[in-house]
Amino acid sequence: MKVLITGGAGMLGKELTELLTKATSWQLSSLDLPEMDITNPNHVSQTLSNIRPDVVINCAAHTDVDRCEKEPTLAFQVNAEGPRLLANSLAKLGGLLVQVSTDFVFDGTKTTPYTEEDKPNPLSVYGKSKLAGELAVQEAGCNHIIARTAWLYGPYGKNFISSFVIRRARNGESLPLVTDQVGSPSYTLDVADAIMQLVHARAHGLFHVANSGSCSRLDFAKAALKEAGLKADIIPIMAKELSLPAPRPAYSALSSAKLGEFTGKPTPNWEVSLRHFIRRMILLDNP
């Protein structure tokens, strides 16, 4: 089976690339800029025509939430127009499109985990552009899976745990941590594995793909520091104190119950996966 990963150099794309490289049953192409620009119609049509993939996993995205607020045109080009081009091409050529989306399509007014049945109402340009991408894929009529995930972290790319919490703690810097934002921390390895399970199971439609359970940013960081054996000067703050350009949902935990029921393999609890990630990072630092 031929698989094309777009955004293959990103946090989730690189995890998927590493996972699929180990699987002998997949013929893998993993592309990123400048070789593959999903906003360029010629790039999309020529690449898909040349590779003829059975599955395209679109990890390419403009994920800088605050920059999206300042550059809405670019955000919609990458997060909405790109998926539309991929979906339209696959509708003609055949094949499955896996579109990776986000918990930021919700407004955070719930107090229990969001399900696939809940109505999106994004607060930010980032969330609005990702929702537009979901809708574009659905409207194109190609075979698709929309995989919403949340609070991604892993060994590749910039993320809250590696790039902020662990780095600042090791440098002896203080950690201002938000107490009033709650979500579902999701380990890229678990998300990548779950996506491939959905592909294997010939799934179709919308799925939430996140580790089970939820916590605040503060509790997430504390758990990571404890697992890593690090200490830091923690400064609890409210989200509004950061004065960030883009609004964030106060509560965006996702329920992945549908995923577990469909694949027969529930996602691990976020604390268990965080432990596995920290051990993996220790091994990478000290092979």
C-alpha positions in Angstrom: 0.0 0.0 0.0 1.3 3.4 -0.9 1.2 6.2 1.7 2.0 9.8 1.3 2.6 12.0 4.3 2.4 15.7 3.8 4.1 17.9 6.4 6.5 15.0 7.0 9.1 17.1 8.8 6.7 18.3 11.4 6.0 17.0 14.9 3.3 14.4 14.0 4.5 13.9 10.4 8.0 12.9 11.5 6.5 10.5 14.1 4.3 8.9 11.5 7.3 8.7 9.1 9.4 6.9 11.7 6.5 4.6 12.5 5.8 3.6 8.9 9.4 3.3 7.9 9.5 0.3 10.3 6.5 -1.3 8.6 7.4 -3.4 5.6 3.8 -3.5 4.3 3.8 0.3 3.4 5.5 2.0 0.5 6.1 5.4 2.1 6.6 8.9 0.6 7.1 11.6 3.3 7.3 15.2 1.9 7.5 18.7 3.2 8.3 22.2 2.0 9.7 23.0 -0.5 9.2 19.7 -2.3 5.5 19.6 -1.5 3.5 22.7 -1.0 -0.2 21.7 -0.4 -1.3 25.3 -1.2 0.1 25.0 -4.7 -2.4 23.3 -7.1 0.4 22.1 -9.5 2.4 20.6 -6.6 -0.7 18.8 -5.4 -1.9 17.4 -8.7 1.5 16.5 -10.0 2.7 14.8 -6.8 -0.5 12.8 -6.4 -0.5 11.8 -10.1 3.1 10.7 -9.9 2.8 8.8 -6.6 -0.8 7.6 -6.9 -1.0 7.0 -3.1 -3.7 4.8 -1.6 -3.6 7.0 1.5 -2.6 10.6 2.1 -2.0 11.7 5.7 -2.1 15.5 5.8 0.0 16.7 8.7 0.9 20.0 6.9 -0.6 22.9 8.8 0.0 26.4 10.0 0.0 25.6 13.7 1.4 28.8 15.3 -1.9 29.9 16.9 -0.9 33.5 17.6 0.8 34.0 14.2 -2.4 32.8 12.6 -4.2 35.6 14.3 -1.9 38.1 12.6 -1.7 36.3 9.3 -5.3 35.0 8.6 -4.8 34.8 4.8 -1.8 32.5 5.2 -3.6 30.4 7.9 -6.6 29.8 5.6 -4.4 29.1 2.6 -2.5 26.3 4.5 -5.2 25.0 6.8 -8.3 25.2 4.6 -7.2 25.6 0.9 -4.5 23.0 1.2 -6.8 20.3 2.4 -9.4 21.3 -0.2 -6.8 20.8 -3.0 -5.7 17.4 -1.6 -9.3 16.3 -1.2 -10.4 17.4 -4.7 -7.4 15.6 -6.3 -8.1 12.4 -4.3 -11.8 12.6 -5.3 -10.7 12.3 -8.9 -7.8 9.8 -8.5 -9.2 7.7 -5.7 -7.6 7.1 -2.3 -8.1 7.9 1.3 -7.3 11.3 2.8 -6.6 11.5 6.6 -6.9 15.2 7.6 -5.4 16.0 11.0 -7.4 18.6 12.9 -7.6 20.2 16.3 -9.5 20.7 19.6 -9.4 24.4 18.8 -12.5 24.0 16.7 -14.4 24.2 20.0 -15.1 27.3 22.1 -14.4 25.7 25.5 -17.8 26.3 27.1 -18.3 22.6 28.0 -17.2 21.1 31.2 -17.1 17.5 30.0 -15.0 16.1 27.1 -16.1 17.1 23.6 -17.4 14.3 21.4 -17.7 14.1 17.6 -21.4 15.0 18.0 -20.6 18.4 19.6 -21.0 21.5 17.4 -17.7 23.3 16.7 -17.5 27.0 17.4 -13.9 28.1 17.1 -12.6 31.3 18.9 -9.4 31.9 16.9 -8.3 32.3 13.3 -6.4 29.0 13.8 -9.5 27.2 14.9 -11.6 28.7 12.2 -9.1 27.8 9.5 -8.8 24.2 10.7 -12.6 23.9 10.8 -12.8 25.3 7.3 -10.3 22.6 6.3 -12.5 19.9 7.8 -15.5 21.2 5.9 -13.6 21.4 2.6 -12.5 17.7 2.9 -16.1 16.6 3.7 -17.5 18.6 0.8 -15.0 17.3 -1.7 -16.6 13.8 -1.6 -13.3 11.8 -1.3 -12.9 8.9 1.1 -11.7 10.6 4.3 -10.9 10.4 7.9 -10.8 13.6 10.0 -8.6 13.0 13.1 -8.9 15.8 15.7 -6.2 15.7 18.2 -5.1 18.1 21.1 -2.1 19.4 23.0 0.3 17.4 20.9 3.8 16.7 22.3 6.6 14.4 21.2 10.3 14.2 20.5 10.2 16.2 17.2 9.4 19.9 16.6 8.4 22.6 19.1 5.9 21.7 21.8 4.9 22.6 25.3 6.8 19.8 27.1 10.1 19.6 25.2 10.5 23.2 24.1 9.2 25.0 27.1 8.9 23.0 30.3 11.9 20.7 30.0 14.1 23.3 28.4 13.4 26.1 30.9 13.8 23.7 33.8 17.2 22.5 32.6 18.2 26.1 32.1 17.1 27.1 35.6 14.4 29.4 34.3 11.1 30.0 36.0 7.9 28.5 34.6 4.8 30.6 34.3 2.0 28.0 33.9 -1.6 28.5 33.1 -4.1 27.1 35.6 -7.4 27.8 33.9 -6.9 26.0 30.6 -7.8 22.3 30.5 -7.2 19.8 27.7 -6.2 16.4 26.6 -2.3 16.0 26.3 -1.7 13.7 23.4 1.6 11.9 22.7 2.5 11.9 19.0 3.4 8.2 19.0 -0.1 7.3 20.3 -1.8 9.6 17.8 0.3 8.2 14.9 -0.5 4.6 16.0 -4.2 5.4 16.3 -4.3 7.0 12.9 -2.8 3.9 11.3 -5.3 1.7 13.2 -8.1 3.7 11.7 -6.6 3.3 8.2 -6.2 -0.4 8.7 -9.8 -0.7 9.9 -11.1 1.2 6.8 -12.6 3.9 8.9 -14.5 6.9 7.4 -15.6 10.2 8.9 -14.7 12.1 12.0 -12.8 10.8 15.0 -11.2 12.3 18.1 -7.7 11.0 18.5 -6.3 12.0 21.9 -5.0 10.4 25.0 -7.7 9.8 27.6 -8.1 12.0 30.6 -7.5 15.7 31.0 -5.6 18.2 33.0 -4.5 21.9 33.2 -1.3 23.2 31.7 0.0 23.5 35.2 -0.7 19.9 36.1 0.7 18.7 32.8 4.0 20.5 33.4 4.2 19.3 37.0 3.8 15.7 35.9 6.5 16.1 33.2 8.9 17.6 35.7 8.3 14.8 38.2 8.9 12.1 35.6 12.0 13.8 34.3 13.4 14.3 37.9 13.6 18.1 37.4 12.7 21.0 39.6 11.7 24.5 38.6 10.3 27.7 40.0 6.6 27.4 39.1 4.5 30.6 38.8 0.8 29.8 38.5 -1.0 32.3 36.3 -4.4 32.9 34.6 -4.5 32.7 30.8 -5.5 36.3 30.5 -2.2 37.4 32.1 -0.3 36.2 29.1 -2.1 38.7 26.8 -1.7 36.5 23.8 -3.1 37.6 20.4 -5.3 34.5 19.9 -8.0 33.4 22.3 -7.8 29.8 23.5 -10.7 27.6 24.7 -10.7 27.3 28.5 -11.8 23.7 28.2 -11.0 21.5 25.2 -10.6 18.0 26.4 -11.6 15.4 23.8 -13.4 12.1 24.2 -11.8 9.4 22.1 -14.4 6.8 23.0 -15.6 6.4 19.4 -12.0 5.7 18.4 -11.7 3.0 21.0 -15.0 1.4 20.1 -14.1 1.3 16.4 -10.6 0.0 16.7 -11.0 -2.1 19.9 -8.0 -0.3 21.4 -8.7 2.6 23.7 -6.1 5.3 23.8 -3.8 5.3 26.9 -4.2 7.7 29.8 -2.2 10.9 29.3 -0.1 10.3 32.4 0.9 6.8 31.3 1.9 8.1 27.8 3.8 11.1 29.3 5.8 8.6 31.4 6.7 6.6 28.3 7.7 9.8 26.4 10.0 11.0 29.2 11.7 7.6 29.3 12.1 7.8 25.5 13.7 11.2 25.8 16.1 10.1 28.5 17.2 7.2 26.2 17.7 9.7 23.3 19.8 11.9 25.5 21.8 9.0 26.9 21.8 6.2 24.3 
